[in-house]
């Protein structure tokens, strides 16, 4: 059995969570103002299971073949109660809408990977091959029951009841091969090829409840098909000098995609070839000092759900929809780093991104609604300074600290009919303190603070929180028990306002951030058993773009 390694694991989670979203806004037109005060209380129940397994067969010391699989199953339901107060003056209610919006969802996925690794010689010449297939199936069913009331709380007009369903299927085929060739002891060449094919089928079924029966709304229902093929080739050259190491890389990607909104008869075809160069230089200045310099160009593609033109309602006056015309964003990034004794690390970075993918939160004054859509802003210029410094204060007290200061500047020539620009200096600070009471007991607390910052068209107020953990081990560290508390003082929340002066809204979101966990872990068996090979398949980047409900 020394030639066979079998591995696998399974985990299951079941939880119930609470959340709230409050939106206070003013709808301004040339003739009047309308004040909205919306409160949404949500109870979420969720079941998740994740599993993976596989087998490696060691043909000999130089050749290994393997098969691996992983999957997930997520299902749950949400109960959402929404109250919208409407008036022509602050704190005055002329009418209201009371909504009950329950929904159910289920997402399943399965991925298979067949792989081979061969060691050609003792100098480090290697080749690896991966072939992947995965299928992801999802469905969400949403119901909306709306009652219209006058200022006395009496029915003002007939209830508006509708529902929608969003079944979706995503299939991914991918294959890659990587080859490593050590030119000499100081120089190594890595090359590779990859190709992926993706098919998505998303259906949006919208029905109104009229005359005591459900009737399809053909104007709102839609089917969206998306096909994508990406072919890539890369080469990396690593060279080690006496005190300097250099890596040069070049990746070429050729993309073919087709988005087809079947019902609306809108087709978006794209074909493009991109080059992504990179260079990394690390210089040892002395025993304790190192510096690094890097440049890279990368692409970030939208997830498949963001391309769907479907509308997802929070209530009648607030919703989200996708954008089939959403383009990928491109980033050129530069970084200068310094390290002292490999403990104090300082990094300064600058990046320029074009066609920035951003959630844009706007109001429609004609419909008196507020909505989120995915749009491409023209550019983002980002500057950041990061300082990381772990400190051993005493033998029993260690501290790990991280500070990031940054400035993000977004620009686009036309947003709501006029140029838009938003920029702000902000910072994040994280600290973790570990107290070792004795070899089997330690206490750890961590805290973070995030200052007010801008992201695209929205301003996010400061956020902060504190976590606490106590870990105790027994039986020569084979048994461990950990008590952990996230957001110990229940301080985390999100307050969002608009970076556009013409938009007047405040969004308050709270979630069940305060969570207590008790974890018991027991390690059994031999520590000498060979672990599963740590490897990545050929479809991981595509799989991350699939909505999974996890």
N, C-alpha and C positions, 0 to 999 in steps of 0.2 A: 504493500500500500504506500510505500515511500514515493511512488511515481504519481500518486493521485492525491489531490487536495480538494476537499469538498467544503464549501462554506455557505453560510446563509444567516439571515436574521429576519425577525418580524416584530413590528411594534403596532400597538393599537391605542388610540386616544378617543376619549369621549368627553365633551365639555359643554357647558352652558354659559353663555356670555351676555353681558348687557352693554348697551351703547346708546348714545344720544347725539343728535345733530340739531342744533338750533340756528336758524337763519333769520336775521333781522335786516331788512333792506328797504330802500326807497326806490320806487319806479318813477323816474322823472321824464316827463314829456313837455312839449312846448305849452300845453294847456293846463296840465294838472300834475299832482303828485299822488301816488298811492303807496301806502305803508303796509308792508307785509311782516308778520311775526309768525314764523313757522317753527314748530317743535315736533321733533321726530324721536320717539322712544322705540328702541329695538331690542328684542330678545332673540338670541341666536343659539340654536342647538346644533351640534356638529359631531359627526363620527368620522374618524380617519383611521385608515390602516395602510401601512407601508411594508413592503417585503422585498427581499432580494436574495439571490442565491446563485450558485454556479459551481463549476468544476474546472480544475486545471489538471492537465495530464502532461507530466514531464517526460517527454519521449526519451531524452537523454540530457546530459548536462548543458547542451547548447540549444535545444529546441523544446518549446512549450506551446501547446494549443489549449484553448480554453473556451468555455461557453458560460455566459452569465445572463441573468434576467433580473429585472426589477419591475415592480408595479405598485399601484396605489388605488385606493377606493375611498372617495370622500363623498359623504352625503349629509344633508342636514335640512333644516327649515328655519325660517326667520318669521317672527311676528312683529310687524311694524305698525305703530299707531301714530298718525300724523294729525296735528291740529294747526290750521292756518287761519290767523286772524287778519282781516283786511279792513283798512279804513283810509279816509282822506286826510287824517291828522294823526300825529303821534299819540299812542295809547287810546285811540278811539276805534271802536269796532263797529263797522257798518254791516259786515257780513263775515261768514266763516265757512270753512270747509273742514269736515271731520272725515278722515280716511282711515280705513283698516286695510293694510296691504301685506297679506301673508304670502310667502313664497317657499318653494322647495327646490332643491338642486341635488344633482348627482353627477360626479365626475369619476371616471375610471381610466386607467392608463396601463399599458404593458409595453415593455421594451426588451428586445432580445439582442444579444451581442455575441458574435463569433470572432475569436481573435487568435492570432499566432505571433509568437516572438521567437526570433532566431538569433543566436550569437554566432557570428561567422568566424571570429578569431579571438585570441586572448588579448589583443590590443584594444578591443572595445568596439569593433565593427558589428553593428546590429541592424536588424530589420524587423519591423512589426506591421501587422496587417489587421484591420478591424472592419467588420461588416455589421451594420445595425439595421433593425427595423423596429418601429414603434407605432402604436395606435392609441389615440386618446379620444374618448367619447364623453360628451357632456350634455347636460340638459338642465335648464332652469325654467321653472314655471312660476309666473308672477300673477297675482290677483290684486285688483284695485277696486275698492268699494268706497265711493265718495258721496257724502251727504252735504247738501248746500243749506245753510241756515242763515236767517236774517239777524238783525241786531238784537232781537228778542230771543234768539235761540230756537226759532220755529222753522220748519221746512220752507225754503224759498222756491225751490223747483225740484223736479224729479231727480232721484239719485242717478249718478253716472257710474256704471259698473263696466269694467273691461278687464281683459286678461291677455297675457302674451306668453308664448313658449319659445325657447331658444335652443333647439337641439343642434349639436355640432359634432363633427368628426374631423380629426386631423390624423393623417398618415405620413410617416417620415421614413424614407429610405436613405441611408448614408453609408459611405465607405471611405476609408483612408488608409494610406500606407506611409510609414516613416522609416527613413534610413539614416544611420549614423556612421560616418567614416572618419576615424582618427588619422589625420594626415601625418602627425607626429605627436610626441608627448605634449607639446605646447599648442597644438592646433587641431581643431575638430570641425568637421562639416556635417550639418544636418539638413536633409532635404525631405520633402514630403508632398503628397498629392491628396486631395479630398474632393469628393463630389456628394451633393445631397439633393434630394427631390422631396418636395412637400406638397401635399394636397389637402386643402381644407374645404369643408362643405358646411356652411352655416345657414340655418333656416330661421326666419323670424316670423312667427305666426301671431297675428294681432286679431283679437275677437272682441266685439261689443255684445253686451247682454241687452237684447231688445225683443219686445213682444214675447217675453218668457222663454227665450232661447238664445243660444250663442250663434252669432253671425260673423263670418270672416270679414275683416276690414281690408279690402284689397289695396287701398291707398297707403296703408301702413305696413302691411305684410311684405316680406321681401326675402329672397334667397341670395346669398353671397358666396361665390366660389373663388378660391384663391390658390393659384399654383405657383411654385417657386423652384427654380433650379440654380444652384450655386456651384461653380467649379473653381477650385483653388489650387495653387502651387506655391510652395515656399522654400526658401533656403536661408540657413543661418550659418555664419562662419564665426567660430570662437577662437581667439588667439590669446595665449598667456605669455606675456613678457616677464621680465624679472620682477618688476613692481607694478606692472600695468596689465589689466585684462580688457580685451575689446571684443564686443559682439556686434557683427553687422548682419542685418536681416532684410529680406525683401519677400513680400507676399503679394501675389497677384490673384484677384478674384473677378470672375466673370459671372454676372447675375442675369437671369431671365425670370421675369415675374409677370403674372397676369391676374388682375382683380376683375371679377365679373359680377356686377350687381344685376342678377338675371331679371328680376321684376322691373327694375328701372331702366334696363337695357343700357347700362353704362359699363364700359370696359376700359381698364387702365392697363396698358402694356408698357413694360420697361425692360430695356436691354442695355447693360453698361459694363464696362471693364475698369477696374480700379487697381492702382498699385499702392502698397503700404510699406514704405521703407522704415527701418528702425536702426538706431545705433546706441550702444551702451558702453561707456568707458568707466572703468574703476581704477583709481590711482592710489597706491599705498604711499603716503607721504613719509611716514615713519612707522615705528612699531605701534603707536597708539592713534595715529591719525590716518583717515582715509577720505577721499573725495570721489564723487561720481558725477557723471554728466550723461544725459540721455535725451534722445529725440525719438518720437514715434508718431505714426499716423494710423488712425483706426476708424472703423465704421461701426455704428450701432444701429441695428435695424428695429423697426417697431414690432411689438408682439402681434400675433395674428388677430387677437381680439380687437386691438386698436384700429385695425383696418376695416372692421365691420361697420357699415353705416347705420346699424340698428340703434334704436332709442331705448334707453333704460330709465324708467321713471323712479324718482324718489317719491314724488307726488305730482299732482297736476301742474304745479308751478315750478318744479325743479327736476332736471333730468340730465342724463349723459348720453352722448352719441359718438360713434366712431367716425373715422375719416379714411375712405378708400384711397384718397389722393396723398396720404401721409408718406413723406419720403424719408429715407434713412439720413442720419446725421453723420458728419465727418469731423474728426477732431485731430488737430496737430498739437502735440504736447511736448513741452520742454521741461527738464527737471535738473536741478543742481543740488547735490546732497553732500553732507559732511557727517562723519562719524568719529567719535572719540572713544577709544577703547571698546568699540562695538556696543556701547551702552547709551551714551548721549548721541542722538541722531537728529540732525537738522536738515530739512528739505525745503527748497524754494521751487515752486512750479508755476508755469504759465501755460495756458492752453487757449486755442482759438477754435471754436466749433461753428460750423455752418449748417444751415437748415436744422436748427435746434428743435428737437421734439419736446413739446411742452404741453402740459395740461393747462388749457386756457379757460378761466372762469369768467363768464360774461353774462350780462342781462340783455334780454330782448324786450325793449320798451314797448313795442307794438303788441306783443303777446303777453306782456307783463310777467315774463318767466325768467328764471336764472338757469344756466346750463354750463356743463363742462364738456369740452371737446378737445381732441388731440390735434394740435396744429404745429406747423413748422415756422418758428421765428427765424429771422435772417441770420443773426450771429449771436454768439456768447463769448465774451472774453473773461477768463477766470484767472485770478492770481491767488496763490496760496502759500502760506508759510506754516510748516509743521515742525513741532519740537516734541520729541519723545525722550523721556528720561526716567528709567527705573532707579530707585534709590534703596539701598539696604541701610535703613536707619539704625537698627540694632540687630543682634542675632535673631531676635524673635519678631521683628517688625520690618516688613518690606513695603515699599510704595512704588506704584507704577503710574506715571502721569503722562498725559498727552494733550498738547495744545495745538489748535489749528486756527489760524487767522486767514480770512480770505475776502476777496472782492469779486463779485460776479456782476457783469454788465451785459444786459440783454438789449438787442436792437432789432427792429423790423420796420420797413418803410411804410407799411399800411396795416393798421389794426383799427377797426371801426372808422375807416376813412381818413386816418391821420397817422403820421409817424409815431412810433412808440419807442421809449427807452427807459430802462429801469436798472439801477445799480446801487449797491449798498455794501459797506464794510461790515463784516460779521465775524464771529469766532465761536468755536466749540472747545469745551474743556472736559476731559474725562480723567478721573482718578480712581485707583483701586488700592485699598489698604489691606494687607494681609497680616494677621497676628497669629503666630505659631505658639499656642499655649504649651503644647508638648508634641512629641513626634506623631501622636495619633489624633490630635485635636487642633484644628485651626479655625479662625474666624475671619471672614472677608466681607468688607463693605465697599461698595463702589457708588460713585455719583457722577452726574454729568450736568452740564449747563450749556445750552445753545442760545445764543443771543438772537435778537430779531434779525430776520434775513429776508431777502427777496428771491423768489423763484419764478421767472417768467413774468406773468401778470399778477401774481399774488404776493402779499406780504404775510410772513408767518411770525407771530409773536414769540417771545422767549419761551423755551421749554426746559424743564429740569426734572430730576428725580433721583432717588436713592434706593439701592438694592442692598440686601444683607444675606449672608450665607454662613452656616455653621456646619462643618464637616467633621465627623468622628469615625475612626476606623477601628476595627476589632480583628481578632484572630490573625495576627501577623499580617494585617492589611488586606486580608482576603474579603472581609466584610466591611462595607462602609455605609454610613447613614448620613444623609445631608438634608438639612432644613434650609430652604431658600425662600426669600421674600422679595418679589419684584415690586418696585414703586411702593416702598414701605409706608410712606406717608400720603399716598394717593394724591400726588401733585401733578401728574402728567395730564395734559390736555392740549388741544390745538385751537388757536384763535387765528382766523384768516381774514384779512381785509384786502382790498384791491390796490394794486399799484397804479391804476388808472384813475385820474381825478374824476372822470365822468361816471364811474361806477361806485355806488353807495351801498355796501353790504358788509355785514359782519357774520362770519360763520364760526360757531362754537361747536367743537366736537370733543366728546369724552368717550372713553372705552374702558373696558374692565382691565386696567393696567395693573391694579393691585392684585397680585396672585401669590399664593403661598403654596410651596411644593415640598413634599416629603419623599425623598428618593432613597431606596435601599438597593445596594449593588453587592452581589456576591460573585467572586471570581473562583472558578473551579477548573480542575484539569491541569494539564501540564503547561507551563509557560514556554516550553521548547517547541510546541507545535507551530508549524510554519503558517504564517498569516496569509490571508488572501492577497494576491498581488494588487497593489494600488495602481489603478489604471483608469483612463477615461476613454469612453467609447467615441464613435465618430458622429453621434447625433446629439450630444449634450447641449451644444449651443442652440440648436433648433428646438430641443425639448423645453428649454427655459422660456421660450416664447409662447408656450401653450398655457392657457388658463386651466388650472388643475383643481381649484377649490381647496387646496391644502392650507 
